[in-house]
Amino acid sequence: DIQMTQSPSSLSASVRDRVTITCRASQNIGSYLNWYQQRPGKAPKLLIYAASSLQSGVPSRFSGSGSGTHFTLTISSLQPEDFATYYCQQSYSTPYTFGQGTKLQIK
Amino acid sequence: QVQLQESGPGLVKPSETLSLTCTVSGGSISSFYWSWIRQPPGKGLEWIGYISSSGSTNYNPSLKSRVTILVDTSKNHVSLKLSSVTAADTAVYYCARRLYSSSSRWFDPWGQGTLVTVSS
């Protein structure tokens, strides 16, 4: 199985901060990398697919980059509704696997 | 706009079979792949498996011996059966549509999820 490792596991930040979350794959996955946001008690929501493509309806302050084994999710200016848990997910090969999550909290 | 809704018993006894249904509305189940994903309370996400609209399946090896995913295109349903459950199978179960391009595959949308507790 491909292991996905996110860092940090948790992060405290303030509104209007710029934050970056990193995701590393245990082997080359090309651009088969997606990012999801999960608010408490809610289902995950797709933010970024194919490493850098912004899902329709997602604010442009979210961006993704990377390829191969190293990926990042950046939020350019945090808004109150962005405090949530973020997961990366590889779809290069089955079993599809997720990172352990990064919990973004208000400082 | 496609919407997914999971349904089924919220409580299952140990050693019994968990059975859930995902109802797809606002669009056809045909020509897409449909996945089940679960999340134990307070933990991360685990992909269970997927099925195509024609019935081809792919399961997580960690669950393969106990999982069956079926599709009923006439009812726009996808179902999940997980046998011989234990407390470790307690989780929120999500269904999701799998989309793809030439360079990736992703899950969108997701259902709201349903909590299944395994307990006697």
Chai-1 contact restraints between the chains, C-beta under 6 A:
chainA,res_idxA,chainB,res_idxB,connection_type,confidence,min_distance_angstrom,max_distance_angstrom,comment,restraint_id
A,S31,B,S103,contact,1.0,0.0,6.0,A-B,restraint_1
A,S31,B,S104,contact,1.0,0.0,6.0,A-B,restraint_2
A,Y32,B,S104,contact,1.0,0.0,6.0,A-B,restraint_3
A,N34,B,W106,contact,1.0,0.0,6.0,A-B,restraint_4
A,A43,B,Y94,contact,1.0,0.0,6.0,A-B,restraint_5
A,A43,B,W110,contact,1.0,0.0,6.0,A-B,restraint_6
A,A43,B,Q112,contact,1.0,0.0,6.0,A-B,restraint_7
A,A43,B,G113,contact,1.0,0.0,6.0,A-B,restraint_8
A,P44,B,W110,contact,1.0,0.0,6.0,A-B,restraint_9
A,L46,B,W106,contact,1.0,0.0,6.0,A-B,restraint_10
A,L46,B,D108,contact,1.0,0.0,6.0,A-B,restraint_11
A,Y49,B,S104,contact,1.0,0.0,6.0,A-B,restraint_12
A,Y49,B,W106,contact,1.0,0.0,6.0,A-B,restraint_13
A,A50,B,S103,contact,1.0,0.0,6.0,A-B,restraint_14
A,A50,B,S104,contact,1.0,0.0,6.0,A-B,restraint_15
A,S91,B,S104,contact,1.0,0.0,6.0,A-B,restraint_16
A,S91,B,R105,contact,1.0,0.0,6.0,A-B,restraint_17
A,T94,B,N58,contact,1.0,0.0,6.0,A-B,restraint_18
A,P95,B,W47,contact,1.0,0.0,6.0,A-B,restraint_19
A,P95,B,N60,contact,1.0,0.0,6.0,A-B,restraint_20
A,Y96,B,W47,contact,1.0,0.0,6.0,A-B,restraint_21
A,F98,B,G44,contact,1.0,0.0,6.0,A-B,restraint_22
A,F98,B,L45,contact,1.0,0.0,6.0,A-B,restraint_23
A,Q100,B,G44,contact,1.0,0.0,6.0,A-B,restraint_24
A,G101,B,G44,contact,1.0,0.0,6.0,A-B,restraint_25
